[in-house]
Structures are given as structure tokens and as C-alpha cells.
């Protein structure tokens, strides 16, 4: 059980939409796009996992996160230095730790992610755990793509995945059609 029993939430603006950030005991536990249809479900699951209630309160870590996100979107930061808690199953935690190993500016297929975890047959389970990541951008699930190079499977919407990968130089920038 958490010492504080509170997940402190604050909204952070980014160039690709507002995000909800959750902090418990000085550690980031959630960073999701505010308009996600499953955000309430995510909060409820997190509250249960952490045995905590959600309160609207900005912490020092929210300020650090906001600053690091700003540097990331300005192209001045390629990794994040934030304390995090990633509650989930042992398998999910292995998948999320492997996500943290995918370098800035690179992509990896779901198959290669499964291979890195030692089980190519677990590709669907890896994809599911990837989708269950609650800390968008910081835990870079956007860097995982289809084996054919297609940008698939991003709960934050494919256009955001494309934006993030273009920002990082992992894919060529495409002209914007208006």
C-alpha cells in the first residue's frame, strides 16, 4: 500500500494535446492523453492497484515532468530522468522495462520486442502489455511498430505516434496535407 494513499493528478499541455499526469509518493504512475476514452478505466485500475484515491494536486514532480516534456518536444531531450512506479504483472513490468531500452530515434517491431523478451510466441501478449503502458512518451511504447513498418497499435492515436516518431527522427517527416 502507498504511504500517502493519494495519486496526485495535474493536467500538462503538450503540442499534441493535454495529458493527465499522476504522481504517488514522489513517483510518476500515469501519463495519458486527457481525451482517451479509457482514461477513467485507467484511473480506476490504478487506484485499485495502488490502493489510493485520486486528488487534483500539483507536486514538484509534475513541474519537473512538465519541464522535461517541454525539452523533449523542443528537441533538447532524448530521454527522461524521472522516478516512476509501474504497477502491473511481472510480465507487464518486463515488457515496460524492455520498452525503456528502445533508443530515441529508433523503432522496434512487436516481433523484435517479443524476441528481446525471449519468447517470439508471446507477440500478442507483448502487444497487449505494450498497450497497457500507463506512462506515454516517457515509457516509449510509441517506438514499437508493425513488422511491415506500419504504425499500428497506439492508444494515443496513430497521428500522435507518427508525430512522436518524426520528432525523434525515427521516421521521415511527411508533408502535412491541409
C-alpha positions in Angstrom: 0.0 0.0 0.0 1.2 3.5 -0.8 2.3 5.7 2.1 0.3 8.7 1.0 -2.8 6.8 -0.4 -3.2 9.6 -2.8 -2.5 9.8 -6.5 -1.9 13.5 -7.2 -3.1 14.5 -10.7 -2.4 17.5 -12.8 -3.0 18.4 -16.4 0.0 19.2 -18.6 -0.3 20.8 -22.0 1.8 19.4 -24.9 1.9 20.2 -28.6 -0.1 17.1 -29.3 -2.8 17.5 -26.6 -3.3 17.8 -22.9 -2.1 15.0 -20.8 -3.1 13.8 -17.3 -0.1 13.1 -15.0 -0.4 11.0 -11.9 2.1 11.1 -9.1 2.2 8.9 -6.0 4.8 9.0 -3.3 7.0 11.2 -5.5 6.9 8.8 -8.4 5.2 9.2 -11.8 2.5 6.5 -12.2 0.4 7.7 -15.1 0.8 10.0 -18.1 -2.0 9.7 -20.6 -3.7 11.9 -23.1 -6.7 13.6 -21.5 -9.2 12.7 -24.2 -8.5 9.0 -24.2 -11.8 7.1 -23.9 -10.3 4.6 -21.5 -8.8 7.2 -19.1 -11.4 6.7 -16.4 -10.9 2.9 -16.7 -7.1 3.5 -16.3 -7.6 5.7 -13.2 -9.9 3.1 -11.6 -7.5 0.3 -12.3 -4.5 2.3 -11.0 -6.5 3.3 -7.8 -7.1 -0.4 -7.2 -3.5 -1.5 -7.9 -2.1 1.3 -5.7 -4.9 1.3 -3.1 -5.1 5.0 -3.4 -7.5 7.8 -4.2 -7.1 10.4 -6.9 -6.8 14.0 -5.9 -6.3 17.1 -8.0 -2.9 18.4 -6.7 0.2 19.5 -8.4 3.5 18.2 -7.0 7.1 19.1 -7.5 7.4 16.1 -9.8 4.6 17.5 -12.0 6.8 20.6 -12.6 9.9 18.5 -13.4 7.8 16.4 -15.8 6.4 19.5 -17.5 9.9 20.9 -17.9 11.3 17.6 -19.3 8.3 17.2 -21.7 8.9 20.7 -23.0 12.6 20.0 -23.6 11.6 16.7 -25.4 9.1 18.5 -27.7 11.7 21.3 -28.3 14.2 18.6 -29.4 16.5 19.2 -26.5 15.8 15.9 -24.6 16.1 12.4 -25.8 15.4 10.6 -22.5 13.6 11.2 -19.3 15.1 11.2 -15.8 12.0 10.7 -13.6 11.2 8.4 -10.7 8.4 6.1 -11.8 6.3 3.3 -10.4 4.9 0.8 -12.9 2.4 -1.4 -11.2 1.4 -4.4 -13.1 2.1 -8.1 -13.5 5.6 -9.4 -13.6 5.2 -9.9 -17.4 3.9 -6.4 -18.0 6.8 -5.0 -16.0 9.3 -6.9 -18.1 7.7 -5.6 -21.3 7.7 -2.0 -19.9 11.4 -2.3 -18.9 12.2 -3.5 -22.4 10.4 -0.5 -23.9 12.8 1.7 -21.9 15.7 0.1 -23.8 14.4 1.1 -27.3 16.6 4.1 -28.1 15.4 7.5 -29.0 15.2 7.8 -32.8 14.8 4.1 -33.3 11.8 1.8 -33.7 11.4 -1.9 -33.0 8.7 -4.3 -34.2 6.4 -6.2 -31.9 8.1 -9.3 -33.1 11.6 -8.0 -32.2 10.2 -6.8 -28.8 9.0 -10.4 -28.2 12.4 -11.8 -29.2 14.1 -9.4 -26.9 12.0 -10.8 -24.1 12.9 -14.3 -25.1 9.6 -15.6 -26.5 8.6 -14.9 -30.1 5.3 -16.7 -29.5 4.3 -14.1 -26.9 3.9 -11.4 -29.6 0.2 -10.8 -28.8 0.8 -10.8 -25.1 3.7 -8.3 -25.6 1.5 -6.1 -27.8 -1.2 -6.2 -25.1 1.2 -5.3 -22.3 2.6 -2.6 -24.6 -0.9 -1.1 -24.9 -1.3 -1.3 -21.1 1.6 1.0 -20.6 0.3 3.9 -18.5 3.2 6.3 -18.9 3.0 7.5 -22.5 6.1 9.1 -24.1 8.3 8.6 -21.1 8.0 4.8 -21.4 8.2 4.9 -25.2 5.6 2.5 -26.4 5.2 4.7 -29.5 8.5 3.3 -30.7 7.0 -0.2 -31.3 5.7 -0.7 -34.8 4.4 -3.5 -37.0 6.9 -5.9 -38.6 5.9 -4.4 -42.0 6.8 -0.9 -40.8 3.2 0.2 -40.3 2.4 2.5 -37.4 -0.1 0.3 -35.6 -1.4 -0.1 -32.1 -1.1 3.2 -30.4 -3.9 4.0 -27.9 -2.9 7.7 -28.0 -3.9 7.7 -31.7 -1.8 6.9 -34.7 -1.3 10.5 -35.7 0.4 11.1 -32.4 2.6 8.1 -32.8 3.6 9.4 -36.2 4.3 12.9 -34.7 6.5 11.5 -32.0 8.5 9.2 -34.3 9.0 12.1 -36.7 10.1 14.4 -33.8 12.6 11.7 -32.8 13.8 11.2 -36.4 12.8 7.5 -36.3 10.8 8.1 -39.5 11.0 10.7 -42.2 8.8 13.7 -41.8 5.8 13.5 -44.2 4.4 16.7 -45.7 1.2 17.8 -43.9 -1.9 17.8 -46.1 -4.3 20.6 -45.3 
